[in-house]
Amino acid sequence: MSVEQDVQQEQNEPGEADFSIEEAFGQIEEVIAHLETEDITLEQSFQEYNRGMNLLKQCNESIDKVEKRVLKINEDGGLDEF
């Protein structure tokens, strides 16, 4: 199983979003665009801010999982976990 498949499988666990990191970043861009509009209310701003922070948290968790699986080559030519 590849690293991407592992990450996708972990992202599909209960309580987690069913979208990739790329899709999450796209949604974050939408949140930012909405926050930059002049007709947004304070309540909507707060909701969008929370949504964006949750998306960022999910992205960071996914990236952390991938980083833990990345292997580096040691001085002897063997592989060590990153």
C-alpha positions as CSV (number, residue, x, y, z in Angstrom):
1,M,0.0,0.0,0.0
2,S,1.4,3.4,-0.9
3,V,1.8,6.4,1.4
4,E,-1.0,8.2,-0.4
5,Q,-3.3,5.2,0.0
6,D,-2.4,5.0,3.7
7,V,-3.2,8.7,4.2
8,Q,-6.4,8.5,2.2
9,Q,-7.5,5.5,4.3
10,E,-6.7,7.3,7.5
11,Q,-8.6,10.4,6.3
12,N,-11.7,8.3,5.8
13,E,-11.9,7.1,9.4
14,P,-15.0,8.1,11.2
15,G,-15.1,11.8,12.2
16,E,-12.6,12.8,9.5
17,A,-13.3,14.7,6.3
18,D,-13.7,12.8,3.0
19,F,-11.4,15.1,1.0
20,S,-7.7,15.3,0.1
21,I,-5.2,17.8,1.4
22,E,-5.5,19.6,-2.0
23,E,-9.3,19.8,-1.7
24,A,-9.0,21.1,1.9
25,F,-6.6,23.9,0.7
26,G,-9.1,24.7,-2.0
27,Q,-11.8,25.1,0.7
28,I,-9.5,27.2,2.8
29,E,-9.1,29.5,-0.2
30,E,-12.9,29.8,-0.4
31,V,-13.0,30.6,3.3
32,I,-10.4,33.4,2.9
33,A,-12.3,34.8,-0.1
34,H,-15.5,34.8,1.9
35,L,-13.8,36.5,4.8
36,E,-12.5,39.2,2.5
37,T,-16.0,40.2,1.2
38,E,-17.4,43.4,2.6
39,D,-21.0,42.1,3.1
40,I,-20.0,39.3,5.6
41,T,-21.5,39.6,9.1
42,L,-19.5,39.2,12.3
43,E,-21.3,35.9,13.0
44,Q,-20.5,34.6,9.5
45,S,-16.9,35.8,9.9
46,F,-16.6,33.8,13.2
47,Q,-18.1,30.7,11.6
48,E,-15.8,30.9,8.5
49,Y,-12.8,31.5,10.7
50,N,-13.6,28.4,12.8
51,R,-14.2,26.4,9.6
52,G,-10.8,27.5,8.2
53,M,-9.0,26.7,11.4
54,N,-10.5,23.2,11.4
55,L,-9.5,22.6,7.8
56,L,-5.9,23.8,8.6
57,K,-5.8,21.4,11.6
58,Q,-6.9,18.5,9.4
59,C,-4.3,19.4,6.8
60,N,-1.6,19.6,9.5
61,E,-2.5,16.2,10.9
62,S,-2.5,14.7,7.4
63,I,0.9,16.2,6.7
64,D,2.3,15.0,10.0
65,K,1.2,11.5,9.2
66,V,2.9,11.6,5.9
67,E,6.1,13.0,7.3
68,K,6.3,10.2,9.8
69,R,6.2,7.7,7.0
70,V,8.8,9.5,4.8
71,L,12.1,7.6,4.8
72,K,15.6,9.1,4.5
73,I,18.7,7.3,3.4
74,N,21.3,7.0,6.2
75,E,25.1,7.1,5.8
76,D,25.2,3.3,5.3
77,G,22.7,3.4,2.4
78,G,19.9,2.0,4.5
79,L,16.6,3.6,5.1
80,D,15.5,5.2,8.4
81,E,12.2,6.7,9.2
82,F,12.1,10.4,9.1
